[in-house]
């Protein structure tokens, strides 16, 4: 007796367009694979279509979603589960995408220009029966992924068989939201090394067990056409890598957000919390996005989760630790920690951070699980 296990792939992303439509320059905007979002046009529509499927599939069902820590997966799931209640969310670090090395968000032609004969050898080997063992240039192989997801596959299987105090299954459906290669090898371990033969389109849903095992249960009707060009400018000039300007709180740092932090000096509201101070720049906050400066002397004042917003923390100074759904992440200067909706989190340590929230914070959407207080509330 076990819950139905579904394998879901994220929606279409700008990075996918480097391979699909040979679009150059994507890697210059989305340098970090982990933080690449879904495409604003086709990706969002695909995620909404997935949501329509979930609305029918999840009706009166108890559902657990186990997902990759990557932004594109969490954005897909956030959109697809909007309006649905009673879902338990878990983030598994091992479900991260295969490391594609120098080929990430880069056309094959550009890789060959950079790597020369080594690239030709790589692409030739990928066409052979031994392709699963061939490492991406500067990355990993599918066998590396197979090895990496073995333990998490066991945890997914255990979750699907977990019972409540009355001996009934705790969940009717367990969704594994991840990436095509990762899902392929999750299926491998869940089915005692039976290979998944089906190619998984973006937002496609494949049954990993039961009578429909191996079948595609949902596919997007909105497909990306040949010749489509991602409007890179619409994501903001340089997107994550615009320089943050000097001011009284921070020095100059790279690789986070498209905002002039001089706004934190004028028109800023300071809120003292137990364990940290929060600075709110009025001019930089709207319904869609909010920016905050945090001076943490001890840590967050609660364990909690947000029902709607993504929390993206960038560590400017210091070091500490984030605990997200029980998983600990060490944070140091330069670290970015992205927390999806419904993930319970808490941070501790002495850190100066920028927090970006999408959409902006709404008090009614944040659920406090457990308060944390500190005897010493002194700030710098």
N, C-alpha and C positions, 0 to 999 in steps of 0.2 A: 504494500500500500504506500503510495507516494503521490505528491502533488504533480501536476502537469508542469513540465519545465519548457520554457520558451527561450530561444536564442534570438536576440534583437540586435540589429546593427544600427549605429547612429545615422543621422540624416546627412545629406550631401554637404561637403565643406569646400571652402575656397581651395584648400590644398589638393583635394581630389581633382580639381580642374587642371592642375599641372599635367596629370596623366591623361585625363579624359579629353581635354581640349587643347593640350599642349600650350597652356598659357604661361608665359614667362613672368617673373617678378613677384610671384606669390610668396616665395620664401623670404624676400626682402621685407615683406609686411608682417607675415606670420612666422617669425623666426623659430618659435618654440612650438613643437608638435603638440605638447600637452595642452597648450592654451589656444590652439586654433579653434575658432567657433564654427557653428554651422553656417551655411550660406544663407544670407538674408532673404534671397528670393526663393530658390527651389528647396533649400534645406528646411526652411520654416514651414513651407507648404507640406513637404513630406512628413515632418513631425506632427503637423495637424491631422493629416490623414491617418497616421499611426494612432493618434488620440481618438479618432472616430472608431477605429478597430477596438481599442482598449475599452471604450465606453460600453460596447456590446459584450466584449469578452469578459470584462471584469464585473459585470452586473451581479450583485449579491455574492461575490466571491471574496475570499480572503487572499490577499496578494502580498508577496515579498518581491522587491526589486533589488537585485545585486548588480552593481554597476562599476564600470571603469572610473578612475579618478579624472579622466580627461574631460576638458570643458565641452567638447562637441557631444559626448555621450550624455552628460548631465543636462545640457541645454535641450537635447532631444527628449529626454525623459521628463524634464520639467514642463515642456510644452504638451507632451502626449498625455501626461497625467493631470493636467490642469482641470480642476473641478471634481476630481475623484478623491474620495476620502478613505481612510482606514488602510492605507498602504504602508508597509514597513520598508524603509530604504536602508541599504547597506552599501558602503563604498569599499571596494577591494582593490588594493594597490597592485596586486598581481595581474589584474585584468587590463593593464595598460597596453597600448598598441605595440606591435612589433617595432623595434627600433630600426628605422629605414636608413639611418646614417646619412650619407651625402645625397641620397636619392629623395629624401623627404621634400615634398612640395617643389620638386625640380623636374623639368622635362628630361626625357632620355637623351635628347640631343645635347642639352646643357651638361649632363653628367659626363657624356663622352668627351666634350670639350675640356672638362676639368681633369678627368682621370685618364684619358688617353686609352692605350691598349688594355689597361686593367679593367676599364668599364666594358669593353667589348667582350673580354673573357667572362666577366660577371654575367652579362646578359645572355651569352651563349650557354653558360652552365645552368641558368635559370630555366632554360627550355628543356633540360634533360630530366630523366627519371630521378635524379639525385637533387632536384631543386630544393627540397625541404632542408637539405643540409648545407646549402650555400648561404654564407653570410652576406647580408647587405653590406656594401662598402662603408666601413666605419660603424656598422650596426650589428645586428644579430641575425640568426637564421630561424626558420620555422621550428627546427628541432629545439632551439633554445627556448622558444615560446612554449612548445609542448612540455618541456621539462618545467618551465616556470609556473604553468597553470595546473600542474598535477594536484598540488595540495588544495588549491582553491576549488577545484572540481569536486574533491571529496567533501569539502564544506558545503558546497551547493547541493550535493546529493544528500547529505545529512539534513540540510534545511528542508528539502523536499519531503523527507521522511519524519520530520519532527512532529511530535504529538503534544497535545495540551494535557492538563491534569486529568481529563476524562478519557484519555486514550484516543481522542480523535485527532486527525491531521490538523496541525496548526494553520497550514496554508493550503488553499486549493490550487494556486498557481504560483510558481517561482519564475520570475523573469530575469534572465541574464542579459544585461545591456552592455554591449562591448564593441569589438571591432571584428572584421571579417576573419582575419587569421586567428585571432584569439578564440572566437566562437568555434572555429573549425576544430581546434584542439581541446576545447572544453567538451565538445561532442565526443571526441575520441576517447577521453577518459571516462565520461559518463556511461559510455556504451562498451566498455571493456575493449578498447582499441579498435572499434569499428569506425572506419573513416567516413567523414561527411563528404559526399560527392557534389552536393549542390553549391553553386556559386551564390553568395548572399549579396543581393543588392542593398543599397542604403535604405534603412528602415524596414527591410524585409524581416518577417518573423518565421522562424523555423522551429518545428517541434523536435525536442531532444529526447522524448520518450513517448510511451503510449502507442496507441494504434496508428497515430499519424507520424510516428518517428521518421525524421528525415525529410518530411514534406514541408513545402512553403505554405504557410497559413495566411500570410498577408504580404503583398508587394505594393510598392508605391505606384499609383497611376500617373503621378507627376514625375516625369523623367527629364533629366537635363539634356537639352538638345545639343547636337554637334554644332560647334561654332559659338557657343555661349561664352561670353567673357565676364568674369567676376568684376564688378565695379569696385576696385580696390580703394578708390578715393572715398567711397561711402562709409568705409570703416574708420575713417579719420586719418589725417596725415601721420604717417609712420606708426599709427595705431598704438601698440604697446611700448614703442622704443623712443618716443619723443623725450627729450631731456626735461627733467623736473628742475625748475629754476631755484636759485638760492633764495632763502629767506631766513628769518630768525629761528625757525624750527629745524630746518633740514639743510644738508649740503646738496651737491648736484649728484643725482643718481640716474641710472639708465633703466630701460627695460621694464616699465610698468604701465603708465597711463598717459592719456592725452589731456593733461590739465596743467595750467599755470598755477603752481602752489603759492605764488605771491598772494593769492586770494585768501590764504590762511592768516595773513597778517591783519588785513582790514576787513571789517564786517564779519568777524568770527565769534561764534558763541562758544564759551568754554564751559564744559560740564564736568564736575568732579565726581568720580565714581569710587567705589571701594576697590583699590588695586590699580586704577588707571585714571588718567584724565582724557577727555574726549573733546576735540576741537571741531566745530561744525562751521564750514565756510558757507554762509547763506547764499552767496552769489553762484556757487558751484553745485547747488542741489536743485533737482527738479523731480518730477514724478518718475521719469525713466531711469535716472542715475543719481547716486549720491556719493560724495567723497568726504572722508573724515580723516583727521590726523589723530593718532593715538599715542600717548606717552604712557606706556605700561611700566609701573614700578614693581608690581607684584603679579598681576594677571587679570583675567576677565572676572567679572563679578557674578557669573552664573554659568551653569551648564544649560544649554538650550538649543533650539533649532528654529529656523525661519521657514514658514510654509510657502513662501513665494520667491524670495530673493537669493541670488548668488552673492556670497561674501568673498571678496578677493583681497587678501592681505599681502602687502609688500613690506618686508622688513628693511628699514633704513639703517638702523643701528641696533646693536645688542644681539642677544640670542635668547631662545626660549624653546617652548615645546607646545604644539597643538595636539589635542586629543580629539579625533573625529570618529564618531561611532566606535569608540574603543581602540582605534588605531592611532598610535603615537607618531608624530612627525616632528623631527628636530628642525627648528627654524634658526637661521643665522642671517647675518647681513647679506642682502641680495636674494633671499628666499622669497618665493611667491607661493602662497597657500590659498587654493580655491576651494570653497566649501559650498556644496549644492544645497538647494532647498531640502528640508526634512532631515538633513544630517545633523545629529546632535554633536555640538563641539564646545570646546573650552580651550583657552590658552593660558600659559603661565610663563613668567620670566620678565626680565628687564629689557624692554624693546621699544623703539620708536618705529611706528608703522603708519602706512597709508592704507586705509580701507576704502575699497570701491564696492558699491552695492548696486546690483542690477536686478529688478527695478529697485528704486529707493526704499529705504526702511519705512515700514508701517508698524506701529506698535501692536496693532491687533493681529499681525501675522507672526509675531515672535512669541514662541512658547518657552517659558522658563521651566526647566525640569528640576533644577536644584540651585539654590542661591549659594554664593560663596562670599564670605566677609573676611576682612583683614583688620587686625588690631591697629596696625600702623598705616595710616592713610596719607603719609607725607609724600609730596611730589617734588620733583627737581625744581 
